[in-house]
Amino acid sequence: MKLYRKLVCLAAVAALPAPSLASSSSSSSSSPSYAECLGEFSLCPGAAGGSCTMTNGTGCGVCAAGEYLCPSDQRTCVASAAAYPACPGLAGTHLDASLSAAQRLDYLVAHTTLGEQISQLRDDAPQIERLGIAGYEWLNDDVHGVRLANATAFPNGCGLGAGWSTHTMAAVGAAMALEARGAHNGFVHMGWRNDPPNGYGITLYGPNVNLVHDPRWGRNQVCLRAVLATC
């Protein structure tokens, strides 16, 4: 079940939805900034820098500065992130944003080895370059705020639960989602996907579902927030 859930998330992260993409512009005389590699693409560093890829490896150096390497074949370059749907070989794969998560999951299961699937159970899951799957950090202890120095720290579960306000909980959740996505995008664009760990991904650890029955449990503060989900 843990592997199934991770593969579902992996399929969703790997497919880059076309409606969310914005075109990027860059001159041929200068490399793009980090912000110009959009979505799950990251900027190639060093002498081969300037192009954008989903994986860090042999894909760097294939495309010119400002271009995006298609993860479907690792050979074709497109001018911008908005041109991603024009990449060859997307249809019917885990990179096809028009498919459901279940359909992309079926493709991933059918086209990965058992060893590759097992590798995704690690917190610092390695990339699968041949499929255009980037490395990913699953360890994100964002129980009462995104686990980063510059993120908002909200009251813990007991404190938030004491307010008995579903509206407050929704606002906190929305704020954490925005901060997590912003932090993740920033790290990806700088080439930091899963090293160092904890707080780089968007699969946030939430409170436990079971209610607290014994106050002596040292981590009961992570549980109480789940109560409000059923109100």
LOMAR-453995 format. One record per residue: x negated, y negated, z of N, C-alpha, C in turn. Coordinates in steps of 0.05 Angstrom, whole numbers, plus 5000, padded with zeros to 4 digits. Each point is the difference from the previous one (the first is absolute). Layout:
% LOMAR-453995
XYZXYZXYZ
...
***
This chain:
% LOMAR-453995
498350245000501749765000498349755000
497850005016498249775000498849954973
499150224986498949974973502249904981
502450105002502249914982500449705003
500249915026500449715004497849834989
497550095003497849854990500049994969
500750224988500150014971502249824989
502349985015502149824992499049715000
498649935022498949735002497949954979
498450204995497949984980501149954973
502250144993501349964975501149724997
501149905022501249734999497949794997
497750035014497949814999498650004973
499750254989498550024975501549874976
502650025000501649884978500249705004
499249854980499949715003502549884986
502049915014502549914988499649754983
500850014975499649784982501349745009
502450005011501349755008498449845020
498350135016498649855021497349894990
499450044975497449924990500149724989
498049855004499749734988497550004984
500049864977497750004983497749845014
497650084994497749865011498449874977
498849785005498449874979497249975010
498150024981497249975006498549934975
498049845002498449934977497950214995
499050024976498150204993497249945012
499649765010497449925011499850045030
502150085013499950035029501650245009
499150125022501550235010502449915015
502250165000502449925015499550015030
501649855015499850015029501450255010
499850065026501350235011503049994995
501249765002502949984998501050064972
498250024980500850044973500350304994
499150175018500550294997502550065015
502250054986502650025013500850295005
502150035016501050265006498050175014
499750254993498150185012497350004987
499549814982497549984986498049855018
497450084998497949865015497949914981
498549805008497949874983497550175000
498950054977497550154998497749825009
498350105018497849845010497550024983
498049845007497350034989499949914971
498050124986499449924973502350064981
501650215007502250074983502649875010
499849795016502349885012501749844980
502349915010501749834984502550144990
499950274997502450144991501450125024
502450104996501750105021500750294996
499650175021500650284998501550095025
501450234998501450115023498150175016
497850104989498150165014497349884998
498350065019497349895001498150224990
498949974976498350214990499249944971
500350214984499149984972501749804984
502449935010501749814986498849724998
498349935018498749744999498049994977
500149794985498249974977501350074974
502450125001501450074975501349764987
501249835017501549774990498449745004
500849804985498849745002501149855024
498649785008501049845023502849914995
501750035021502849924998501950204989
498950224989501750214990500650225021
502150154995500850215018499750274986
498750195015499650274989502550175005
501150124980502450165003499350255016
501450055022499450245016500950264987
501649984980501150244987497950144984
498149864987498050134984497249925007
499749795017497349905008498349914976
501349934978498549914977501149744988
502749985001501349774987500049765019
499549764988500049755015502449834991
501349875018502149814994499249735011
501249794988499149735006500849905028
502150115012501049905025501650225014
500649945026501750195015502750024988
501049794988502750004988500150194976
497750064989499950184976499850295008
500050055026499850285010501950194986
502649944997501850194987499250084972
498149854987499150074973497850215001
499150085023497950205002501050274989
498450144985500950254989500150225021
501850194995500150235018501449975026
501449785005501449965025502650165002
501450034979502650125000500050285012
501750045019500450265012497950085021
498249815007497950065020500649865026
498350035020500349875025499549704998
499049914977499449724996502349864985
502150144995502349904985502049875020
500149745001501749865019502950034996
500850104976502850044995501150265012
498350175009500850255013500549975029
501650185011500549995029497650115015
499949955026497850105017499950304998
502450135000500050294999498950114974
500549874978498950084974497049974999
499049775011497149965001498750205018
501350075022499050205019499750274986
502150084985499950264985497650004982
499549784986497749994982497450035015
499849865022497550015016499550285010
502050135011499750285010499150194978
501149964976499450184978497249954988
498949765005497549934986497749955020
500350085025497849995019499450285010
497550045007499250265011500750015030
500050235011500550035029497949845016
497550014991497949855013500449705000
501049904977500649724998502349925018
502050175002502249955017499250005030
498350195007499050015027498449755007
498549904981498349765005501749765007
502549994991501749785005501250005028
499450215016500950025027498249855019
497649924990498149855016501149715003
499249875022500649715003498849844977
497550064994498649864979500150174974
502450024989500450184977498449904976
498450184988498249924978501649954974
498849864982501349964974499950254983
502050024982499950224980499849864973
497549964992499549824978501250094974
500150264995501050104975503049944996
501449955022502849934999500549705005
497949855003500349725005501149945028
499550185019501049975027497849885018
500549775011498049875017499850125027
497849965013499750075028502049855017
500750125023502149875016499550065030
500549805017499850035029502750035012
500650245011502650055012500249925029
497849955013500049935028500649705003
502449935007500849725003501749985026
498749955022501349985026501349735003
502249954986501349745000502650015016
499750085026502350055017501449745007
498549795007501349745007498749774985
499150064976498749804983497950144983
499349884978498050114983497350005015
498650234999497750035017497549864988
500149735000497949844989499749755018
497649895000499449785018501749754994
500649964975501549754993503050054995
501050235008502850064996501649925025
502649984997501749935023500350235019
499649955026500450215021502749955013
501950174996502749985012500050155026
502149965017500350165024500250294993
499250185018500150284995502950105000
500450254996502650114997501949955024
498950025024501649955024500949715001
498249824993500649725001502149924979
499750104976501949944978502750145006
499950245011502550145005501649865022
498649875019501449875022501849774990
499549904976501749794989502650104988
500250264995502450124988501149844976
498149924983500849844977499050134974
501950114985499350124974499049794981
500949755002499149794983497149935005
499250005025497249955007498250234989
501050245003498550234990499649994970
502249924986499849984971498049794992
500049775014498149794994497150085005
499650145022497350105006499150204979
501850184992499350194979499349874974
501649794992499449864975497349865001
499449885023497449865003497750204998
500350235013497950204999499650114972
502250034986499850104972498549814982
500649745003498649804984497049995006
499450015026497249985008498550254992
501350245002498650244992499550014970
502049924984499649994972497849804992
500149765012498049804994497250095007
499750135024497450095008499050234982
501850184993499350224982499149904973
501549824989499249894974497349875001
499549845021497549875003497750205001
500350215016497950205003499550154974
502250074986499750144975498549844979
500749744999498749834980497049965006
499250045025497249985007498650275000
501550214991498850264999500050165026
501349905020500150135026502750155003
500050254993502550155000500350175026
497850125008500250185023497450015016
498549795000497549995016499349715006
500049925025500650165024503050045003
500850205016502850085000501849845019
502550075000502149905018500849714993
502449984988501149744994499749914971
498950184983499649924972502350084982
501750185009502250114983502749875006
502050114987502849905004501850225010
498950225009501650215013499949955030
501749835011499749915027501050215020
498450045021500950185022502149865016
502350125003502249885015500350145027
502049925016500550125026501250284997
499750165020501250265000503049995001
501350204990502950015000501150085027
498750185014501050105026499949785021
502049995017500049805021498150085023
499249805015498250055023501550125023
499250225010501350135023498249985025
497449954997498249995022498249754998
500449805017498449754998497050045005
499250245009497250045005498450064974
501550054979498750054975498649744991
497450024995498449764994500749854975
501350134981500649874974503049964997
501549975022502949974997500749734987
498149814999500749744988500450024970
499250224988500350024971502750124992
501650085020502450154994502649845001
500249825018502649885007501249854976
498349904982501049844978501950164982
499650275000501650174983502950005009
500649935025502750005010501849824983
498949774993501649804987500750084971
498650194989500650094973502750134998
501150095023502650134999502349825009
499449755006502149825010501849914978
***
